[in-house]
Amino acid sequence: MTLHKIYWRPLLAGLVTATCFITACKKDFLDQKTLSAIDEAAVFQDSTRSLGMINNLYSNLGISFNPRRFNNTGLDAACDESEPLSDPTFYTYKISSGGINPNNADKGLWSTTFGMVRAANIFLKNKDSIPVSNATRDYWTGQVRFFRAWYLFTLLKHYGGIPLIGDQVFGDKEKIDVPRSSFETCIKYLTDELDAAAATLPASYRSGDANQLRITKGSALAVKARMLLYAASPLFNSGPRADDPEHLLTFPGADPERWKQASDAAKAVINLGVYSLYTASSTPLYTLFLQNTPQPEHVLVYWQPAVTSNNFYIENSANPTSRGGMNGWQGVKYFPTQELVDEFEMINGLRITDPASGYPGVGNNMYKNRDPRLTYTVNYNGSIRNLGSFGDQPVNTYTGVIPTGNAAATSASLDGIYTPTGTLTGYFRYKMCNGAVGELYRPWVVMRYAEVLLNAAEATNEYYGATTEVYDWLKMIRSRAGITAGTNGLYGLKAGMSKEEMREAIWHERRVELAFEEHRFWDVRRWKIAPQTENAETHGMEITRAANGSFSYRVIVIRKHKFTDAMYFWPIPQSEITKSPSLQQNPGY
């Protein structure tokens, strides 16, 4: 679906029932065939069909976050967080190889998000016709304005300044050729929209409320805080670019006050007092993502269909073959890198590069006494996972001499490095996966409170320095993770850090806490460190078992990635440029 078509094709969204939100109906809401029987006016004279339009806007909430977005790989497989299969047809492989151009660029995000914007605008055009109370209409309108802003922000982080059409709905035969707005104009528009949405949404819902799976005031304010954090970051806030005279990609000038705006926005979410870190389990970071009811850490969540066919995708893409991953690499698509594993400090909170940390170096004990988040995030050699009738057994990722015996002993033949169905890097992703063999329903946690705290910490540090507040937010996250407090109660953090030292600590904390949650890809770009992190080799861990059962270890190179300045932003698909010549292409493409 092109930018041209999405504004004039007839809309089916109103035909969806209110239950479609819970079942996350995947029907084509812009389909012409079904609409032939019911016109737009009839849709908005029926409150149930009108609500169905809103429910449809939820269905693509996680389009950017989606872990099966590209051949069952998300954007974590397009940066130094994980390594996809060495398959040049994979879009994530093309990204990290520098092979994306306007002619092969992904079109799905552009067409889907603008389709959602069109659906929102049709709702707003007809909202006064819906037979509901004014209070209900305002509540519904707030949700719709939130989603319009959410989808436009999703476009903004991919492409920079985008065409802003406001409330306009283009007619069937109307030519669409809308130029891109400046980055600054887009930020101002989206800020106003999210503020307007927040004003009509409840701060929270009571348990059992029929609406408790819907967005809240905190959802809108948290998205605004994330957006303003991005806007304050060096990629956008370092002054104009010579190749961008219309300021589609940056503000016209740098302004440190933007960090204060981002800090204030994140603090506004914290000050709502409705969120807290999830600690309802002895292994909270594992179970948080498997909860099928709203949790205090949930800020923005997509409640996908509670059926196996729609929920086993992470396991199919990430599980060791012995633990239910699809047979062969046709199922297991991506593998954590050594770079990610090395970010996890020791349980005392000290980095493994710190001589005082107690890290023993590469060898038999290199995964012991580490930050507990490592065990919840990555399956390494010796990680314990359920193996059906064999119970809890180690995941074997080694090569070399594989012993004979039952599946618990021989799983290295399935999962080991260099085997046809095994790991590429020596690791498997574990975060968000069901620990047992089989399926367990869980939602997509698109935003959570830990991110809000880290957003607040980053923006506050950049404007005010390493304040007590900044320390407290990091200590909360590290305490929940299971890092020991230490005699000074700083959970391994250095006392009296400078702004620069705290910046590095926050960047590290984001990488560890938010792994596989679609942050690393965007963080290294907005921080403008991608030439260092993305134009580099990725590594894995080769573990070789000898006949006597001893192991030897070697860090290996997986692949050299490529990054150019053009890759800070995505190319607009050439098909869209052809249909709408006013859509100026991004520099370098």
N, C-alpha and C positions, 0 to 999 in steps of 0.2 A: 504494500500500500504506500503510495507516494504522498508527499506533502500536498500535491495538487488534489489528489483523490479524497483524502481524508476529510476535506472540508465540504465536499458536496455529495458524497455518497449517502443515501438514506440510512436512517438510524433504527436499529432494532432494540437498543438497550432497554427501552421502557417495557419490553415484553417480558423481561426477566422477573420472576417472582421474588418476594422478599427472602425466601429461603435460599436464594442463590448465593447470598453472602456467606452463609454457613457452609454450603456445599462448594463454594468457589467455582461456580459454573464457568466452563471454558468455551461456551458457544460463541460464535462470531457475532458480536453485537452490532456490526455494521453490515450485516447480511441483507441483501435486498429482497430476497425471495419471500421470507416470512412477513416482511413489513407490508407487502402488497395488500394484505387484508385489513390492516389497522394503520391509520395515519398518525402523524405526530400529535395532533390535537387530542385524539382519543387517548393516547398514552398519558397525557398530563391531566386528563379528567378522571383518571383512576389513580388513587393514592398508592395502591399496591404496585402497579406498573412503574409509577414514578420512583418509588423506593427501590425497585429493581434496577433502575438506572444508577442509583447511588451504589448499590451493591456491586454492580459491574466495575465501578471505579476501583474497588478493592482488589479486583482479580489480577491486576498487573502491578500491584504495589511493590513486589520484590523483583521487578524485571532486571534491574541492574545488579542486584545482590544474588540473583538466581545461581546456585551452584551448578546447575546443568545448562547454563546459558549457551555455552559453545561446546558441543560434543561431550556433554557431561563434565565440563570444566568451567569454573568461574574465573574471575579476573585474578584470583590468587595464583593461577597457573600461567599468568602472563607477566609475572614479576619475579622477584627473587624469593618468594615465599614457598612456592612449590614448582615442580618441574613436570610439564605435560609429557606425554609420549612423544618420541622423536618422529612425529608425523607431520609433514609440511602442510597437510590439508586441514589440520586443526587451526582454528582461528587464534587461539591463545598462543600457539606455536608461532604463527605468522606475526603476531604482535611483538613478541619478544625477539623475533628474528629481524625486525624492522621491515617486514614484507607487506605492510598494509598500505594501500593507495585508494584513491577515490573510486576506482573501478571494481575493486574486490572488497570494499569496506562493508561492514555489517549494515544492513538496512532495517533490521527488525526493531531496534531501539527507536530510531527516528519515526518510523511509521506507527508503531504501537503507542508511543507517548503522545504524538500529535493526534492519534485517534482518540485517546483518552481526553485530551484537551477539547477536542470537538464535542465529545459526549458531554463534558462538563458545561460547555457553552450553550448547548442545546437545552440542558436542564435549567441553567440560569435564565435563559430567554423565556422559558415557559413556567417558571416556578410559581408565579402569581396565580396560575390557573389550577394549581393542585388543590384539591378539596381537603385541606388539613388546617389545623389551627395556626395562628401566626407564630406561636412558640415552636411548633414542630417544623414549620417552614424555615424559620431562622436556623434551627438546629441542622436540618438537612442541608441548607445552603452553606453553612459553615463547613460541613464535611466536603461538599463539592468544591468549594474554594480552596480548601486544604489540598485536595487531590490535584486540582489544576496546578497549584504551585509546586507540589511534589514532583509531578511529571516534568514540568518546565525546569525545575532545578536539576533533575536527572539529566536532561538534555544539556543544561548549562555546564555541568562538570565534565561532560564528554567533549563538547564542541566550543565552549565559550559563548559569546553573545548569540542569541537565537532570535528568530522572528517572533515578535510579540503582537498578538492580534487582539488583545483585550477580550471583550465579550462578543466579538464579531463571529457570526456564523455565515459562511459563504454559501451563496446559492448554487443550484445545480449546474448552471451554465456559466457561472462567474469565474473568470480567469484569476488565478491566485499567483501573485508574484510579489511576495512581501520581503523586503530587505531585512537583514539581521539588525537587531538593536545593539547598542553598545553594552559592554559588560556592566558598566555602572548603571545604566537604565534598567537592565534586567534585575540586578540586585535590589534596586529601589522598588521596582514593581513587585517582586516576590516577597520582599520584606513586608510591604503593605498588605499583600494578600494573606500572608501567614498571620499577621497581627489581626486582621479582620476575621479570619477563621477562628483564631484562638478566643476571640471575644464572645463567640457564640457556642463554644464547646465546653462541656463540663470538665472540671478538674479531675474527676474520677467517677467510677460507677460503683454502686453497691454490688457485693457478691451476689450472683444469681440474677442480676438485672439482664433483661433480654438484649440490652445494648452493650454489655460489658466487653464484647470483643471488638468494639468500634474505637475509633481514634478519640483522643481527648485534647483538652487544652495543652497539656504537656507535650503531646505529639507534635502539635503545630509549633510550639515554642522551641522544642528541641531541634526540629528541622531547621528553624530559623537560626538557631545557635550554631548548628553544623555549617550551614551556608555562610554565615558571617565569619566563622573561623576560616573556612576556605578563602573567602574574599580578603581577609586580612593577611593571608600567607604570602610568602615571597613571589610565587608564580604570578599572582594578580596584583600585588601591592608594592611593586618595586619600581614603579614609574613606567612611562610609555615605551613601546617597542618600535624600532625604526620600520619594521615590516608590517606594522599594524596601525596605520594612521587614523583609522576610524575607531580605535580603542575597543575592538570586538573582544579582545583577549585580556585586557588589563584596564585598570583605572588610569585616567590621564596623568595622575601623579601619585606618588607614595604618600601615605598618611598613617602615622602610628596610632592615631585615634581609632582606627578600625579595629585594632586589638582590643581596645576598651569596649567597643560596641559588641564584639564577640564575647568578651568576658561577662559583660552585663547580661547578655542574652542567655548564656549558659547558667549564670547564677539565678536568673529568673525561674528556670526549670527546677533547680535545686530548692529554691525558696518556696515552691509550691508545697513542699512537704509531703508529697504523695508517693515518692519513689524511695527505694532503698536497695542495697545489694542483697542478692539472693543468698541466704545461708541456711536453708531448710534441710540441708543434707550434710553428711560428713564429707561428701565429694561434690560440693555445690557447682563447680564449674563443669562437671560432667552432666549432672541432672538438670541444670537450668534449661538447657536446650531441648530437653525431652519432656517438658511439662506441657500437658494438654489443657491446662487452665491458666487464666491470667495470673501473673506473678508480679511482685512489687518491683522487680527490675525491668519488666517489660515497658518500653516506651512507645515503640512502633512495631507492631507484629502483624504478619500475614497469617491468618488461620486457614491453611490450605486443607484440601479434602482429607478426611480421616479414613483413607482407604489405602491399602498396600501399594497399589499400582502408582499412586502419586507420592508415596512417602519413602520408597526404598532407594530413591535416586542417589542420595549421598553414599549409602552403603555400596551401591553398585559401582560408583565412581571411585571409592576410596578404600573399601574394606580389603584386607588380605583375602586372597582367593580361598584360603582354608576357612575363613569366617563369613562366607556367604557372598563375597564379591563374585561377579559374573565370571565364568570360565574364560581365562585368557585376558590379554590386555584389551580385548574389545570391551571389557567392563571396567577394569581399573584404569583410570585415565591420567591420574596425576599423583605426585609423590612429594612430600615435604623435603626441603633442601637442608643440607648441613648448615647453611647460613642461618636458617630459622632455628634449628636445634641449638646452635651455639649461643643464641640470644638468651636462652633460659639460664638464669643464674643458679647459684647454689641455694639451698634452703635458708641459709643465713642472709640471703639478699645480696650477696656480693657476686659480681660478674666473674665468669670462669677465667677471665684474663687477669683478675686481681690475685696476686700471690697469697693474700690473706684469706682467700675464699675457701681453701681446702680442696679445690678441684684437683683430682689425681692425674689429670691428663688423659689422652686417648688410651683406652685399654678396657679391661674387664669391669672396672668400677666407674666408668665415665658417666653413667646415667644415674648413679646412686646419689642420694642426698641433694638432688636438684630441686629447683623451684617445682612444687607439685603440679603446676600448670603444664609442665612438659609431659607428664604422664597422661593428663587429660586431653592433650592436644595431638600428640604423636605416638604411634606405635613404633617402638624401636626393638631391636633384638632383645628378647627376654621379657617384653611387655606381656602382662597376663590378660588374656581374653578368654571368654567362654568358647568352648569347642564342642558344643552339643553334648552328646552322651559321655564325652571325656571330661566334662567339667571345665574348670579354669586351667588353662595351659599356656605356656609361653608362645609368643609369636616368634617364629624363627626366620630371620632375614639373612642368614649367613649363606655362604657358598662353601665349596670344599667337600670334605667327606661327610656325607649325610648318613646317619645311622639307619639301620633297618628297624622295623618294628611297626607299631600302630601309627595312626595319623597324628597323634599327639607328638610323637618322636620324629616323624618324617615330614612334617609340614614345611620344612625348608625346601623340599622338592617342589612345592607349590608357590611359596611366598618368598623364597630366597632370591637375592640379587643374582642376575644373569640367567635366571630360569625363564622359560617362555611365559609364565603366568605370575612372575614375582615382581618385586619392587625394582624400580629404576635407580633409586637413591639410597637404599638401605632402610627406608622409612615408609610408613603408611600414615595417612591422616586418621585421627581418632575423634577429634572434636566434632560434636553434634551427632556422632554415630551411635547407634544402639550397641551396648556392650555385649549383648548376647547374640547368638545366631538367630536371625529372624527379624521381624519388623516391629517397630514401636512408633506410634503416631507422635509427631511433634510439629510445632509451627515454625515459620521462618521468623527469627528474632532479628528484625531489620535494624532497630536501634534499641539500646538498653542503657540503663542508668550508669554503668561503668564508663560507657563512652561519654556520657554527659559530664561526668566528673573529670575525665581526661581532657575533654574540650575546654572545660572551665580552667583546668590547671594550665594548659598550654597558653590560652589567651591571656590569663591573668599574669603568668610569668613573663610573657613578652611585653606586657604594658607596665606592670608594677615590680617585676623581679620575683625572686623565690620567697614569697611571703609565707607566713604560717599557714594560711589557707591552702596554698599550693601543696605544702608538705602534708597537711592533713588529708587532702583528697587522695594523694598517692599512698599514704599509709593505710587508708581505708581499703583500697584495692589490694594492696600487698598483704594486709592482714587477712582478708577474706581468702586470698589465694593459698594461705598456709605458710607463708614465709615467717620465720621467727622474728620476734620483736627486737631481740638483742638487748644488751644492758642499757643502751641509750634510748630504746623504744622507737627507733627510726626505721626498723625493718630493712636494714641494709643500706638505707639512703645516707649519703654523706651530709654531715652537718654543715651549715653555713655556705651552701652552694651559691655560686654566682648565677646570673641569668643564663649564661652560656652553658654552665654545668647542669643546671636544672633543665634546660632545653634538651640536652642530650638524654637526661634521665627520663623525661616525658616521652621523647621519641622512642626510647627503648621500651618503656612501659606499654605504649600503644602497640608496638610490634608483638609483644608477648601476650598481653591481655586480649587483644582484638584479632588475633591470628584467624585466618579463614572467615572473616566477617566483612570482606570487601573494603578494607581500609588501607592496607599496605600499598596497593596499586596507586591509589589517589594520594596518599600521604607523601610518597617519594616524589611525586610530581609537584604537588603544591609547595613542598619544602625546597624544590629545585635541586634535589640531590640525585635525581634519576641518572644523570650522566655517570655518577660513581657507582650506584647500586645496580643499575640496569645494563650498563655497558661493560659487563664483567662476566666472569665464569661463575656457574653454579657448581656445587660440589655435593657429594654423597659420601657414605661410609661403607667401605668394603670390609666385611668381616669374613674371615676364612677359618673354617674348622679343620683341625688336623685329625688324623686317625685316633690319636689318644684323647681327643675331646678338648684340647686346648684351642684357644682362639688367637688369631693375629688380626691387626687392624690397620687400615690404610685409608686416608682421605683421598677420594678420586674426583677428577673433573667430570662433570656431566655434560655441560654444553656452554659455549660462549654466547651470551646474549648481545644484542645490538640496540643502541638507543641513539636517536638524533633529536635535535631541538624541535623538529616538526612533531615528534611523537608526544610532546606535552599535551597536545590536543588531537582529537580524532578527525580524520577527513570526513567532510560531508559527502555522502554517496553521490557519485556523478549523476545518477539518474535524477536526483533531486535538483542538482544544479541545472541540468538540461531542461527540466520542466519549469524551474523558477530561476531565471538567469540573475535575478537580484540577490540570490544567495551567494554571497562572496565566499570563495573557498578559503580554508585556513592556510596560513603560510607554510611553505615547504612541500605542498602537495600539488 
